[in-house]
């Protein structure tokens, strides 16, 4: 496996925070994007959980 395909495979496994840190390296911008990515992941997870609990309450 060549380096480019190994990198592509690795990038595919990263969450938003990890992707920001990987692409921009250790900079203040990468840290800010990582924090934003974590917040987005948490918000999306909360939305999924909330929509599941709402659909169960109507059952």
mmCIF file of the C-alpha atoms, coordinates in Angstrom:
data_MODEL
# 
_entry.id   MODEL 
# 
loop_
_atom_site.group_PDB 
_atom_site.id 
_atom_site.type_symbol 
_atom_site.label_atom_id 
_atom_site.label_alt_id 
_atom_site.label_comp_id 
_atom_site.label_asym_id 
_atom_site.label_entity_id 
_atom_site.label_seq_id 
_atom_site.pdbx_PDB_ins_code 
_atom_site.Cartn_x 
_atom_site.Cartn_y 
_atom_site.Cartn_z 
_atom_site.occupancy 
_atom_site.B_iso_or_equiv 
_atom_site.pdbx_formal_charge 
_atom_site.auth_seq_id 
_atom_site.auth_comp_id 
_atom_site.auth_asym_id 
_atom_site.auth_atom_id 
_atom_site.pdbx_PDB_model_num 
ATOM 1  C CA . UNK A 1 1  ? 0.000   0.000  0.000  1.00 0.00 ? 1  UNK A CA 1 
ATOM 2  C CA . UNK A 1 2  ? 1.449   3.383  -0.954 1.00 0.00 ? 2  UNK A CA 1 
ATOM 3  C CA . UNK A 1 3  ? 1.572   6.420  1.306  1.00 0.00 ? 3  UNK A CA 1 
ATOM 4  C CA . UNK A 1 4  ? -1.325  8.245  -0.368 1.00 0.00 ? 4  UNK A CA 1 
ATOM 5  C CA . UNK A 1 5  ? -3.717  5.323  0.000  1.00 0.00 ? 5  UNK A CA 1 
ATOM 6  C CA . UNK A 1 6  ? -2.619  4.753  3.606  1.00 0.00 ? 6  UNK A CA 1 
ATOM 7  C CA . UNK A 1 7  ? -3.261  8.438  4.361  1.00 0.00 ? 7  UNK A CA 1 
ATOM 8  C CA . UNK A 1 8  ? -6.661  8.320  2.642  1.00 0.00 ? 8  UNK A CA 1 
ATOM 9  C CA . UNK A 1 9  ? -7.618  5.252  4.675  1.00 0.00 ? 9  UNK A CA 1 
ATOM 10 C CA . UNK A 1 10 ? -6.506  6.946  7.907  1.00 0.00 ? 10 UNK A CA 1 
ATOM 11 C CA . UNK A 1 11 ? -8.368  10.176 7.098  1.00 0.00 ? 11 UNK A CA 1 
ATOM 12 C CA . UNK A 1 12 ? -11.521 8.159  6.505  1.00 0.00 ? 12 UNK A CA 1 
ATOM 13 C CA . UNK A 1 13 ? -11.469 6.946  10.103 1.00 0.00 ? 13 UNK A CA 1 
ATOM 14 C CA . UNK A 1 14 ? -11.097 10.393 11.707 1.00 0.00 ? 14 UNK A CA 1 
ATOM 15 C CA . UNK A 1 15 ? -13.889 12.355 13.338 1.00 0.00 ? 15 UNK A CA 1 
ATOM 16 C CA . UNK A 1 16 ? -14.233 16.089 12.634 1.00 0.00 ? 16 UNK A CA 1 
ATOM 17 C CA . UNK A 1 17 ? -11.859 17.067 15.417 1.00 0.00 ? 17 UNK A CA 1 
ATOM 18 C CA . UNK A 1 18 ? -9.237  14.554 14.358 1.00 0.00 ? 18 UNK A CA 1 
ATOM 19 C CA . UNK A 1 19 ? -9.538  15.570 10.725 1.00 0.00 ? 19 UNK A CA 1 
ATOM 20 C CA . UNK A 1 20 ? -8.944  19.231 11.563 1.00 0.00 ? 20 UNK A CA 1 
ATOM 21 C CA . UNK A 1 21 ? -5.899  18.385 13.651 1.00 0.00 ? 21 UNK A CA 1 
ATOM 22 C CA . UNK A 1 22 ? -4.562  16.074 10.936 1.00 0.00 ? 22 UNK A CA 1 
ATOM 23 C CA . UNK A 1 23 ? -5.010  18.500 8.047  1.00 0.00 ? 23 UNK A CA 1 
ATOM 24 C CA . UNK A 1 24 ? -3.862  21.715 9.741  1.00 0.00 ? 24 UNK A CA 1 
ATOM 25 C CA . UNK A 1 25 ? -1.405  20.220 12.240 1.00 0.00 ? 25 UNK A CA 1 
ATOM 26 C CA . UNK A 1 26 ? -0.765  21.717 15.690 1.00 0.00 ? 26 UNK A CA 1 
ATOM 27 C CA . UNK A 1 27 ? -1.806  25.319 15.315 1.00 0.00 ? 27 UNK A CA 1 
ATOM 28 C CA . UNK A 1 28 ? -4.294  27.530 17.085 1.00 0.00 ? 28 UNK A CA 1 
ATOM 29 C CA . UNK A 1 29 ? -6.583  27.220 14.071 1.00 0.00 ? 29 UNK A CA 1 
ATOM 30 C CA . UNK A 1 30 ? -6.464  23.424 14.244 1.00 0.00 ? 30 UNK A CA 1 
ATOM 31 C CA . UNK A 1 31 ? -7.292  23.507 17.945 1.00 0.00 ? 31 UNK A CA 1 
ATOM 32 C CA . UNK A 1 32 ? -10.237 25.845 17.328 1.00 0.00 ? 32 UNK A CA 1 
ATOM 33 C CA . UNK A 1 33 ? -11.519 23.684 14.483 1.00 0.00 ? 33 UNK A CA 1 
ATOM 34 C CA . UNK A 1 34 ? -11.122 20.565 16.614 1.00 0.00 ? 34 UNK A CA 1 
ATOM 35 C CA . UNK A 1 35 ? -13.187 22.134 19.395 1.00 0.00 ? 35 UNK A CA 1 
ATOM 36 C CA . UNK A 1 36 ? -15.821 23.181 16.867 1.00 0.00 ? 36 UNK A CA 1 
ATOM 37 C CA . UNK A 1 37 ? -15.858 19.679 15.387 1.00 0.00 ? 37 UNK A CA 1 
ATOM 38 C CA . UNK A 1 38 ? -16.389 18.130 18.807 1.00 0.00 ? 38 UNK A CA 1 
ATOM 39 C CA . UNK A 1 39 ? -19.236 20.557 19.504 1.00 0.00 ? 39 UNK A CA 1 
ATOM 40 C CA . UNK A 1 40 ? -20.885 19.686 16.182 1.00 0.00 ? 40 UNK A CA 1 
ATOM 41 C CA . UNK A 1 41 ? -20.528 15.962 16.884 1.00 0.00 ? 41 UNK A CA 1 
ATOM 42 C CA . UNK A 1 42 ? -22.107 16.401 20.324 1.00 0.00 ? 42 UNK A CA 1 
ATOM 43 C CA . UNK A 1 43 ? -24.949 18.499 18.919 1.00 0.00 ? 43 UNK A CA 1 
ATOM 44 C CA . UNK A 1 44 ? -25.695 16.007 16.161 1.00 0.00 ? 44 UNK A CA 1 
ATOM 45 C CA . UNK A 1 45 ? -25.598 13.141 18.642 1.00 0.00 ? 45 UNK A CA 1 
ATOM 46 C CA . UNK A 1 46 ? -27.996 15.006 20.927 1.00 0.00 ? 46 UNK A CA 1 
ATOM 47 C CA . UNK A 1 47 ? -30.355 15.654 18.005 1.00 0.00 ? 47 UNK A CA 1 
ATOM 48 C CA . UNK A 1 48 ? -30.398 11.961 17.113 1.00 0.00 ? 48 UNK A CA 1 
ATOM 49 C CA . UNK A 1 49 ? -31.050 10.978 20.716 1.00 0.00 ? 49 UNK A CA 1 
ATOM 50 C CA . UNK A 1 50 ? -33.794 13.577 21.070 1.00 0.00 ? 50 UNK A CA 1 
ATOM 51 C CA . UNK A 1 51 ? -35.529 12.552 17.855 1.00 0.00 ? 51 UNK A CA 1 
ATOM 52 C CA . UNK A 1 52 ? -35.443 8.891  18.954 1.00 0.00 ? 52 UNK A CA 1 
ATOM 53 C CA . UNK A 1 53 ? -36.978 9.693  22.347 1.00 0.00 ? 53 UNK A CA 1 
ATOM 54 C CA . UNK A 1 54 ? -39.696 11.823 20.713 1.00 0.00 ? 54 UNK A CA 1 
ATOM 55 C CA . UNK A 1 55 ? -40.628 9.051  18.282 1.00 0.00 ? 55 UNK A CA 1 
ATOM 56 C CA . UNK A 1 56 ? -40.807 6.538  21.151 1.00 0.00 ? 56 UNK A CA 1 
ATOM 57 C CA . UNK A 1 57 ? -43.118 8.789  23.173 1.00 0.00 ? 57 UNK A CA 1 
ATOM 58 C CA . UNK A 1 58 ? -45.677 8.722  20.337 1.00 0.00 ? 58 UNK A CA 1 
ATOM 59 C CA . UNK A 1 59 ? -45.664 4.941  20.126 1.00 0.00 ? 59 UNK A CA 1 
# 
